[in-house]
């Protein structure tokens, strides 16, 4: 049995794809091929995870800067030809799309050849690629309720987003986490991150609140500012505060979640799924710079269930740190948010999606 998993471009698409591949591998599927976009994160991370990958010359369609789309038709034609060649050579039994522009050509050619396809939609508002591919897909695995507004309800399976297995039980890791990050075991910890690359507005909000953070030294801050922003902050006045740890990247997110009493982060689909599983109280700051503003819609799914707090990106400077400190001092609200957010977790998502793929093989 052979399976192709296609998509990527960002960690939000890639890491669920790897979680699905690992679940399939555990179920005995050995021939798994990834197809991604040349030059993107998947071309480095997938081989490191032990899977082969083919790259397509493809990029997204720029809605704001139309002049950047001059090469798009040529990239699309090239990718469709390459996708057909990959399919004819590998002969997959099922093709899985996890969203992102790289999955478009591959799934389109698979559908033309009547190969069963499955789509995994991570967001509460589907991306344009998955919308276009949905008509020809056999199954659509979703992470939010009421997705029949966008997809044929007969194809929808509510699975949740697949995340790593190591996030399910973190309590025993707190001691290791304190030593790993060099933290004070007697202080509460606020974890702040904006995705693997960082988030400019979140970083600015942290720095803007230097005086407040300095005065609240009974709370330690673990701040992943992102690789591209690290040089800007590593020698700043914030770095002189002993209760603030500034990191370019956190490679042990399981330990970061384990030590956190509260979290400030974006509202990407993968991040929300991880926070739900860890049952941590969270202040969400959705990015306004994503297609269809889907991060805000992801966040509202939690807000409407009293499972998180929301700060708009434009209000981050004034509200983000104040709200986070308010939350970390309010144990009653922390408990309420933790209980509500854990009810939205789908700990078996990776296995459920793998089973849906195996059902298509049958």
N, C-alpha and C positions, 0 to 999 in steps of 0.2 A: 504494500500500500504506500502510495506516494502523495505528499501534501505540499503545496506551495502556500506560503504566508507572505502577503504583499502589503506594503504600506510603510509609513515612517515619516521622516522629515523632522520630527521632534521626538523628544523622550516620551511625551504623552501618548504617541502612537506606538513607539518602539517597545517600551517596557511591557505593555499588555501583550504585544505580539510574542515577546520572549516567554512570558508567563504561560501563554497558550501552548507554545512549542514545548516547553518543559513538561507540561501536563500530558501532552500527546506522547512525548518520549517515555514518560512513566507508564503509559498505557501500552507500550510496545511498538509504537510507530518509529521507525528508524530513518526512513527517507523523507527528510523535511528540508525544503529549499526556501530561502528567503529571497524576495525581490524588493529592492528599494530604489532610492534616488541617488545617483552618483553625487559624491561630495557631501552627503548628509550623514547624520550621526550613526545611522544603521550600518554604514559601510565599514565603520570601525568597531562598533559594539557587538554586532552579530558574530563575526568570526571569533572574537574574544570569548563569546558565550558557547562556542563550539559548533556553530552551524554555518554551512556554505551560503553565500549570497551572490546574487547577480544585480548589477546596477543599470538603471534606465536613465537616459538623458532627458530628464523631465523636471519641470518646476511648476509652481503654482501660478495662477492667473492673477495679475496685479490689478485690482479694481481702482486704486487711487492713482497710480502712476502708469497710465495706459501705454506710454512709450516703451515701458520695459517688457511689453508683450510682443515685440516685433519678432522675436525668435520662437514664440510659443507654438505656432502651427508646425514649424519644422521639428521642434522637440516632440510634439505629440505624434506626428507621423513616424518619426524615428523610434519612439517608444512602443508604438503599436506593432511595428515590424519586429523589434527586438522581443517584445512580449510573445508574439506568435512563435518566434524561433525558440524561445525558452520552453514554451508549452510543448511544442513538437518534439523537442529533445528530451525533456524530463518526463513527459507523459503523466501528469498528475491525475489522481483519482478525484481530488477535491482541491479547490482553490479558496483560500480564506483572505478576506480583505479587512484590514484594521483601520481604514481611513487614511487620509492624506493622499496627495496627488499621485504618488507612486503606485497606488493600488488601482487607479483608474484604468490605464491601458491593459494591465495584466488580467484583471477580472473581466473587462470588456471582451478580450480575445477568448478567454475561457468560456464565457457565456455563448459566444458565437459558435464555439465547438461543442456546445451542449455538455460541458463539464460542470458538475454541481459546484455552486459557489455559496459561500456563507459570508455575511458581513457582520462585523462587530462594531457597533456604534457606541462610543464612550460618552458622548455628551447628551444633554437634555434637548439640545437643538442640533439636528444632524448637519454634518458638513455637506457641501455641494457634491463631492465625489460619491459619497454613500447614497445621496438622494438619486443621483443619476443611475447608480448601479442596482438600486433596490428592486426595480421591476424584474430584472433577470435573476435575482438571487433566490435560492431555495429557502434559506433561513436568515433571519436578522436577529442577532443577539443584542439586547439593549440593557442599559444600566439605569434607566429611569422609567417611571410609570407614564401612562398616557401617550406613548409614542405612536399610537395608531393615528394620530394627527398627521404623521408624516409617512408612515409605512403601512402596507397591507397587514392588518391585524392577524391574518391567518399565518403569516410568516414569522411573526414576532415571538421571541422567547425572552422572558425577563430573567437575565442571568446575573446582572451586575458587572462591574469591571474587574478583570483578572488582576490580582496583585501578588506580590511575593509571599510565599508561605511563612517567612520568618517574622511577619508583623502581627501574627495572631496572638502571641503570648509574650509580652514584653516585661512583665513585672520583675522577673528574675534577672533581668539585664541591667537594672538601675545601677548597681554597684560597679559593674564593668564600665557602664557609660560615664559615670563620674570620673573614674580613673582615666578613661580614654580621652576625654575632653579636658581633663584637668580642672574639674569644677569643685565647688564646695558642697559637700553632702548635706549641710545644714541650711542651705538656701533653696528657695523655690527657683525653678528655671523657666524662662520664657524663650521658646524656640521661634526664631524668625527666619523665613527663607522665601525666595521668590522664584523657585524653580532652579534647575541645574545651572543656568546662565546668570541667575540673579534677576532682580526687577528694579529698574531705576527709581520709580516712585516710592517703592517700599524702602529702598536704601536711603533716599533723600528724607523720608519721614523719620527714619531712625536717627539720622544725623541732625535733623532739625530739632529733635527733642533731646539733645545732649544734656541740657541742664536738668531736665526731669529724670533722665536715666541716671545721671550722676548722683542726684539726691536720693533716689530709690535704690541705694546700694544693698538693701536686704534682698533684692531680687537680682539674680544673675541672668545675663542675656547671652544666648548662644545664637550668633548671627551669621548665617551663610549669605554673604553679599554677592557671590558669583565671581567667576574667574575674570570676567571682563571689567569688573568694578573693584577688584581687590587692591590694585595698586593705588587707587584713589583713597582708600580708607585705611590701609594697613599701618600707615605712619601718621594718621590723623589724631586729633585730640581724643577721639573716642577710643583709640587703641591704648591710651594711657590709663583707662579705667580698669581696675583689676577684676571687676565683676562682669566685664564684657569680653566675650571671646569672638573674634572676627575671623571667619574662615572663608577661603575662596570656594570651597566645595566640601560637602560632607559625603564621604563614601560609605559611611556606616549609618544610614538613615534609621536602621532598626534601633541603634543606640541613641540617636538623637530623639526619636519618638519616646523611647523608654524613659529618658531623663526629664522630658518636658512635662511641666504642670499645666501649661497653656501654650497655644501655637498661634502665630500670625503667618498667613500664607496666601498665595493666589488661590483661585478656584478652578484650576484645571481639573479635568475629569479624573485623571489618575491620582492627583493629590487628594481630592475629596474622597475617593475610594479608600486610599490609605488611611486618612484621618478617621473615617468611619470605622474601619477595622481596628484601629488602635484605641478608639473611644476617647480621644482627647478633646477637651474643650478648645474651640478654635474661633479666631476672628478672621473672617475671610475678606480679602481685598481684591475683588475681581479685576483682571486686566481689561482695560477698554480697547486694547489694540489687537483683538482677535475677531475673526469673521463672525458676523451675526451676533456679536456680543454674547457668545455662548457661555462665557464664564459667569456672567451675571445670572444667566438662566440656571446654570448649574448650582450656583450659590442659593438662589431663591428656593430650590427644591429642599434645601436644608432649613433655610430661614422659616419657610411656611410650616415646618414641622418642629419649630422651636428647638432646633438641633445645632445652631451656630449663631454667631453675631456677624453683622455685616458692616463694613466701612467702605464707602465709595472711594475709588481711586483719587478723585479730585479733592476729597476730604482727608486724605491720609495724613498730611502734615499736622493737622489740628486734632484729629481724632484717634489715629491708629494706636499710638503708644498709650495714650490716656485710657482708651477702652481696654487694651491688653492688661495694663496694670490693675484696672478696676476688676477685671475678670479673675486675675491670678490671686487677688486678695479675697474673693468671694467664693468660699468653698461650697456653699449651698447651690449657687448658680453653676459652678463647675460640675457638680454631681448631676444636676438636672440636664445640662447640655450633654454630658458624657453618656447618660442613659438614653437620651433621645437619639444621639448620633449613632450609637451602636446598633439601635434597632434598624438603621438604614444600611448596615453593613451586609455584604454578601460574601462571606468567607469561602464559599465553595464555587465562586464564579469560574475560576480557571478550569476546574474539573467539569463543571456543567457545560461550558463552551466546548471543551474537548469531547464530551459525550455527544453533543449535537453534531460535531464534525464526524465522529465515528458513525452516527446514525445515517448520515448522508452516504458514507462508504457502503453501508448495507444496502 
